Amino acid sequence: MDKTLLKGLLVLEAIADQGGESITIQALATQLGLTKSNAHRTLQTLAYAGYAVRDETTGNYRSTLKLFELGAKQLTRLDVRRFAGPTMRQLAETAQETIHLSILDSDTVIYIDKIDSPQPVRAYSVVGGRAPAHCVATGKVLLAFQTEDYLDRHLRELKGSTPATITDRAALRTELARIARCGYAVNRGEWRETVGGVAAPIFDGLGTVVAAIGISGPLERLGQKRIKVLIPDVLRAGREISRALGYRRPYFGGDE
């Protein structure tokens, strides 16, 4: 592990151990065996990233809730896979296509689970694989529920993968607004020319979108009519997994 990263993690752990109380730079340096200047530089970096805050009166530092939120997000990701399994299998049986469970990482999606289609010709992907978020259905549905600040930071350049890829930022914002209203996203050959899909969001108990569930397959099978048939199924799947994670607010497509 990089020494700078390790040092930062040790400092984070030390200030988090204070239970919300502040700590002096000297006390932190002594505890971790660092020089005072070294500890100070590391704290300034953590403060800039939002993990620590400086008390302007005392000059001491304390941890912020961002560290807690980061840990909570990781736990939720683990829960998503555990709770999504039965619903993914049911959706795979209904759709007879590849089912993906995806999370957002910067401007890409990561496939954290999948069920392959039984069809001989199917969408190819691997667990742990990535795709540009603005090019795939699960990615677009995840982007649709991010803040304006997030979109500004991570979608500065929209690279085209196929002629169907949305590369204009204004057009993408319009598409994301539509997705946020209706609750589902469609991929029309925007990542791979011959592959399409439809996806719905998964919310946790706090109402935060933490993952997306999607159906992928060859466009020759997932045309407009077939996608229209599958929309209620993928919305039902998103709703069921969200409920399992503690989400109790109204979901798209009505509640059952």
C-alpha positions in Angstrom: 0.0 0.0 0.0 1.2 3.5 -0.8 2.8 5.1 2.3 0.9 8.3 1.9 -2.4 6.5 1.7 -1.5 4.3 4.7 -0.6 7.4 6.7 -3.9 9.0 5.8 -5.8 5.9 6.9 -4.0 5.8 10.2 -4.7 9.4 10.9 -8.4 8.9 9.9 -8.6 6.0 12.3 -7.0 8.0 15.1 -9.3 11.0 14.9 -12.3 8.7 14.5 -11.4 7.0 17.7 -11.9 10.3 19.5 -15.7 9.8 19.3 -16.4 13.2 17.8 -14.0 15.0 20.2 -11.2 17.0 18.7 -7.5 16.1 18.9 -4.4 18.3 18.8 -1.9 18.0 16.1 0.9 17.2 18.6 -1.2 14.5 20.3 -1.9 12.9 16.9 1.7 13.1 15.9 2.8 11.5 19.2 0.2 8.7 18.9 1.2 7.7 15.4 4.9 8.4 15.6 4.8 11.2 13.0 6.5 14.6 13.0 4.2 17.5 13.8 4.6 19.0 10.3 3.8 15.6 8.7 0.7 15.1 10.8 -0.4 18.7 10.0 -0.1 18.2 6.3 -2.0 15.0 6.4 -4.8 16.6 8.4 -5.0 19.5 6.0 -5.4 16.9 3.1 -8.2 15.1 5.0 -9.9 18.4 5.8 -9.8 19.4 2.1 -11.4 16.0 1.2 -14.1 16.5 3.9 -13.1 13.7 6.3 -11.8 16.1 9.0 -12.7 19.6 10.1 -10.5 22.1 12.0 -11.8 24.0 15.0 -11.0 27.6 14.2 -10.8 28.5 17.9 -8.5 25.7 19.2 -6.8 24.7 16.0 -7.6 21.0 16.8 -9.2 18.5 14.4 -12.1 16.2 14.6 -13.6 13.7 12.1 -16.7 14.4 10.1 -19.7 12.2 9.3 -18.3 11.6 5.8 -16.2 8.7 7.2 -19.3 7.1 8.7 -21.2 7.6 5.4 -18.5 5.9 3.5 -18.6 2.9 5.8 -22.4 2.8 5.6 -22.2 2.9 1.8 -19.9 -0.1 1.8 -22.2 -2.1 4.1 -25.2 -1.2 2.0 -23.4 -2.5 -1.1 -22.9 -5.9 0.6 -26.5 -5.9 1.7 -27.7 -5.2 -1.9 -26.1 -8.4 -3.3 -27.5 -10.5 -0.4 -31.1 -9.2 -0.7 -31.2 -8.9 -4.5 -30.5 -12.6 -5.2 -34.0 -14.0 -5.2 -35.5 -11.1 -7.1 -32.7 -11.3 -9.7 -33.4 -15.0 -10.2 -37.1 -14.3 -10.6 -36.5 -11.6 -13.1 -34.1 -13.8 -15.1 -36.7 -16.5 -15.3 -39.3 -13.9 -16.6 -37.1 -12.0 -19.0 -34.9 -14.9 -20.2 -32.1 -12.4 -20.7 -29.0 -11.4 -18.7 -29.6 -9.7 -15.4 -27.2 -7.2 -14.0 -26.8 -5.6 -10.5 -24.7 -2.5 -10.8 -23.3 0.3 -8.6 -21.9 3.7 -9.6 -18.2 4.5 -9.3 -17.4 8.0 -10.5 -18.4 8.0 -14.2 -18.6 4.2 -14.6 -20.8 1.4 -13.4 -19.4 -1.8 -11.8 -21.3 -5.1 -12.2 -21.4 -6.5 -8.7 -23.6 -9.5 -9.6 -25.2 -11.0 -12.7 -27.2 -13.9 -14.0 -26.5 -15.0 -17.6 -29.2 -15.5 -20.1 -30.0 -19.1 -21.1 -30.1 -17.9 -24.8 -27.1 -19.0 -26.9 -26.7 -15.3 -28.1 -26.6 -13.0 -25.1 -25.0 -9.9 -23.7 -21.5 -10.5 -22.6 -20.2 -9.1 -19.2 -18.3 -10.2 -16.1 -18.8 -9.5 -12.4 -16.4 -6.8 -11.5 -16.4 -5.4 -15.1 -17.1 -1.8 -15.8 -18.9 0.3 -18.4 -19.3 4.0 -19.0 -22.3 5.1 -16.9 -23.8 7.3 -19.6 -23.8 4.5 -22.1 -25.7 1.7 -20.3 -29.2 1.5 -18.7 -28.0 0.8 -15.2 -25.5 3.6 -15.4 -28.0 6.1 -16.7 -30.6 5.2 -14.0 -27.9 5.7 -11.3 -26.8 9.0 -12.7 -30.4 10.2 -12.8 -30.5 10.4 -9.0 -27.2 12.1 -8.4 -26.7 15.7 -7.5 -25.9 18.4 -10.0 -22.5 18.8 -8.3 -21.8 15.1 -8.9 -22.7 15.3 -12.5 -20.6 18.4 -13.1 -17.5 16.7 -11.5 -17.8 13.3 -13.2 -19.3 14.0 -16.5 -17.1 16.7 -17.9 -16.5 14.7 -21.1 -18.9 12.3 -22.7 -17.1 9.9 -24.9 -19.0 8.2 -27.7 -18.8 4.4 -27.8 -21.3 3.9 -30.7 -23.2 6.3 -33.0 -26.2 6.0 -30.5 -24.2 7.2 -27.5 -25.4 10.5 -26.0 -22.3 12.8 -26.1 -24.1 16.1 -25.6 -24.3 17.2 -22.0 -27.6 19.1 -22.4 -29.1 16.1 -24.1 -27.9 13.8 -21.4 -29.3 16.0 -18.7 -32.7 15.9 -20.5 -32.5 12.1 -20.6 -31.6 11.9 -16.9 -34.5 14.2 -16.0 -36.9 11.9 -17.9 -35.4 8.8 -16.1 -35.8 10.4 -12.7 -39.5 11.1 -13.5 -40.4 7.6 -14.9 -38.0 5.5 -12.9 -36.4 3.5 -15.7 -33.6 3.9 -18.2 -33.2 2.3 -21.6 -30.0 1.5 -23.5 -30.5 1.5 -27.3 -27.1 0.2 -28.4 -25.2 3.0 -26.7 -22.3 1.0 -25.3 -22.3 -2.0 -27.8 -24.1 -1.4 -31.0 -25.9 -4.7 -30.9 -26.8 -4.7 -27.2 -29.7 -3.0 -25.4 -31.3 -3.0 -22.1 -33.6 -1.5 -19.5 -32.9 -0.8 -15.8 -34.5 0.5 -12.6 -33.0 2.1 -9.4 -32.6 0.4 -6.0 -33.0 2.7 -2.9 -31.9 2.0 0.6 -33.9 2.9 3.8 -32.7 6.5 3.7 -34.1 7.0 0.2 -30.6 7.0 -1.5 -30.1 5.2 -4.7 -27.4 2.6 -4.0 -27.6 0.3 -7.0 -29.5 -0.5 -10.2 -31.0 -3.7 -11.6 -31.1 -4.2 -15.3 -32.0 -6.5 -18.1 -29.5 -6.8 -21.1 -29.6 -8.6 -24.4 -29.2 -8.4 -28.1 -31.1 -5.5 -29.7 -32.7 -8.0 -32.1 -34.6 -9.4 -29.1 -34.8 -6.2 -27.0 -36.6 -4.0 -29.5 -39.0 -1.3 -28.5 -42.0 -3.6 -28.1 -40.1 -6.1 -26.0 -38.6 -3.3 -23.8 -42.1 -2.0 -23.2 -43.2 -5.4 -22.0 -40.2 -5.7 -19.6 -40.4 -2.2 -18.0 -43.1 -3.3 -15.4 -40.9 -6.4 -14.6 -37.7 -4.4 -14.0 -39.6 -1.8 -12.0 -41.1 -4.5 -9.9 -37.7 -6.0 -9.3 -36.3 -2.6 -8.3 -39.2 -2.0 -5.9 -38.8 -5.4 -4.3 -35.1 -5.1 -3.6 -35.6 -1.5 -2.3 -38.2 -2.8 0.1 -35.9 -5.4 1.3 -33.3 -2.7 2.1 -35.9 -0.7 4.1 -37.2 1.7 1.5 -40.8 2.7 2.4 -41.5 5.6 0.1 -43.6 5.4 -3.1 -41.8 3.7 -5.9 -42.3 4.1 -9.7 -45.0 2.2 -11.4 -47.2 2.1 -8.3 -46.9 0.0 -5.2 -48.2 -3.5 -4.7 
